Amino acid sequence: DIVHVWELGGGMALSNLLEVPVHANCIKTLSVLVVVDLSKPESIWATLESLIMVIQCRVKDVLADLAKKDPGAAAMLKEAKLAQYGNNHPDLKNLDIIPIPMVIMGTKYDEFENRDSGHRKLICRTLRYVAHHYGAYLCFYSAKNEALVARGRNLMNNLAFKSEINTSTVTDPARPLFVVPGMDDITQIGQVSDGSSRPLLSQWKQQFLANFPQEKEATKPDDPSVDPKFNEPTVDSARKAKDEELQQFIKQQERLARDEARQRRIKGVS
């Protein structure tokens, strides 16, 4: 079997490229992994909210198109996802489940585990709720921990090749979390304490932002060639030389055009 892996970096700057890998021809076998940096809670909510919104909209559009051509396939995807929760799950009517396999992967757990226990608990509970709300796996990961690397590999193999997966749930904030869709519920995650009537997702958002104000994503240049993050001295030097050659060519063509126009005027006078 062959698996195609597409990596979309750069936050929201290139999110429109999701249209390339997410299309009707692959939606039946597609899985999406959203990565958040556990060591930077000031970017966690902004990353999740923006990327999940784009993923959700794109999947919805693709399934709508698929339903016109193959209604049975579109319905089967939704039914398979809901089957993970079961008809009797107490939270089902309050969730907004994305009908394809999705993983929220929290990286750099080796740094996260040393944070203040109160902060760690809030981040864990928030991520549990977001994953539960959208029907996603939640998996904490560290490249420096062999057990977590193995668990991450096991999850990826399951998504790619449908291999057997260990579904043992870990929800203790003192340990690296692992939750399979349908295995959590709001009563176990805990309630938000603001007592308002707003949707739970909005309440979790406000509580998280009150503790971890989110950094604004830096505006990226429209032209990646001028972005200092992508400096390549050899390439940049060659590009500069070509730009100078182009400018010289343009000036030369403009000069020739002026000369030809002048010659036409002279002939017209004579």
N, C-alpha and C positions, 0 to 999 in steps of 0.2 A: 504494500500500500504506500501511497505517496501523500504527504501532507504539505500544503502550501502555507507558509507562515509569513504574514505581512506585519511589519512593525511600523507604527505611526508615532513618531517622536515629535517634540516641539509643542506639546500642549494643544491648544485650540487652533494654532496658526495654520495647520494643514488638515484640519478635521474634515474639510470637504473631500479629501481623498478617500474617505470611507466608501464613497460610491464605487471605487475600483474593486475592492475585495467583497463588498456586500452587495450581491445582486441575486436575481432569481435563480440563476443556474447553480448557485452553491448554497443557497439559504438552508437547504435541507440538511447539510452537513457542517454548517458554519458554527464556530464558537468564537466568543469575544472575551478577551482578557483586558481588564482595566487595572493599571498599575498605579498605586499611590505610595508615596514615600512616608513611612511611619515616623521617620526622624524629623519630618517637617509638617507638623499638624496645621501650620499656617497656610498650607496649600492643599490639604486633603479634601476639604469640602468643595472648594472651587474646581478642583480637578474632577471629582466624582460628578458633581452637578452638571458641569458643562459637557463632559464626554458622554455620560449616560443619556443626556437629553438628545445629543446628536445621534447616538446609536439607536435609541428608541424611535426617533423620527424616521431614520433610514430603514430600519427593519419594518416599521409600519407601512412605509411606502412600497417596499419590495413585496411584502405579503399581500398588499392590496392588488398589486399587479399580478402576483401569482394566483390569487383567488379568481381572477377573471379567466385565466387559462386553465388552471387546475384547482378548483375549489376544494377537492378532497385533500390535496397535499397541504394547503394552507391550514385547513381545519385540523389535520393530523398533527402538525407542529404545535399548535396551541393546546390540543388535547394531551399530547405527550408531556408538555411542560406542566400543565395543571395536575397531571397524574402524580407528579412528585409530591404534591401537597395532599392529594386525596380530597374527596368530596366533603369530608367532615372536619377539615382543618378550620379552627375557630377564626382565623384571621383572613381567610381567603377573599371575602367580599371587600376588605379594606386595602388590598394590595394592588399593585400596578405591575404585574408580572410581564417581563419581556420574554416572548415565546421562543427564544433560542438559548442554548447554554451560554452563560456568562459567568466570569470569575472576577471578583474583586481581590486583587493580590496586593497585600501590604508588605512592602520590601523593607530591608534594613532592620529586621527585628532585633538584631544584635545590639543596635543603638537604642531602639525603642524600649527594650526590657529594663534599661537603667533609668528610665524617666520616673518622675514622681508617681506614686501609686494612684493618686486621685486622677491625675491627667490620663494615666494609662487606662483606668477603668472607664472614663468618659469616652475616650477614643474607641475602645473596644465595643462598648455598648452602642455607640453611634454607627460604627461600621456594621455591626450585627443587624441593626435595624434597616440600614440602607440596603444591605444584601438581601435581607428578608423581604423588604418591600418590593424589590425588583426581581426576585426569584433567582438570585445569583449565589454562586459558591463564595465563601469567604475563606481566604487562605493566607496566613502570615508566613513570610519567607525570609531567609537569610542565606546568602551565598557562603557564609562562614560557618554554617551549621549543617553537618552532613545529614542529620535526620530530616531537617526542613528541606534540604535539596532533594532528598529521596521522595519526600511527600509531594513536593511540587512536581517532580518528574512523573510520579504515579498519577497525579491529577491530569497532567498534560497527555499522558498516554491514554487515559480513559477518554478524554475529550476527542483525541485524534483517532484512536484505534478501538474504542469501546472495550478496553481491557478492564479487568476487575479493579475496583477501587475500594480502599478502606474508608468506610463511612463513619468511623468513630468520631463523634462530635467532641470538640474542645471549645469550651466557652469561658473558662476561668481566665480572667484578665492577667493573672500571674504567669500564664502559659501562652505559647503561640496558637492563636485561634485557628480552628478549622470547622466550618459548618457547611453542610450540604443543603441545597434547596429543599424546603419542606420539613427540615428537622429542627427549626427554631420556631418560637412564637412570642408574641408581644409580652405575655405575662412573664416569660422567662427572661426576656431582655430587660424588662423593667419599664415603668411609666416615666414620661417626661413630667416634670414637676410644676409647669407654669399654669396648669389648670384651665387653659383656654379651650375654646371650642374649635380652634383651627385644626386642619388636617395634621395628623401625627408627624408626617415628614417635615412640615413647616416648623413644628414645635422642636423637633430634634435639631433642625438647622439653626434655629435661633439660640438654642442652648449651646450648641457647638461653637457658633460664631462669637457668643458672649465670652467664651473661654479662650478661643483661638481665632482672633480676627484674621481674615484671609488677606494675603498679599495680592496685589493686583498683578496680573500677568504682564510682563514687560512687552511693550509694543515692538514687534519685529519688523525689520525693513521689508518692503515689498520685494526688493531685489536681494536674494540671499548672497550675492557676490559681494555686497557691501556690509554684510553682517560680520562683525569681528569674531563671532563664534566659529566661523567657517574659514578662517585664514589659512591659505595654502600659498606660501611664498613663491614657489615655482610657478604654480598655475596663475597666481595673481600677477606676477611679473609678465608672463606671456599674454595675459588678458590686457594688461595695460599697454603693451606694445601694439597689440591688435587694435585697441581702441584708438591709439594715436594714428596708426595707419588709416583707419577708417575716417577719422577726422580730416586727415590730409587728402584723402580721396574725395571726400565730400566738398572740401574747399576747391580742389582742382576742377571738379565737375561744375561747381557754381561759377568759377572763373571762365571755363570754356563756354558755358551758357551765356554769360554776359558778353563775351567776345563775339559769339555768333549773333547775338541780338544786335550788337553794335554794327557788325558787318551788314546785316539786313537793313538797318536804318540808313547806312551810307549808300548802299545800292539803291534804296528807295529814293533818296535825294537826287542822285545822279541821273 
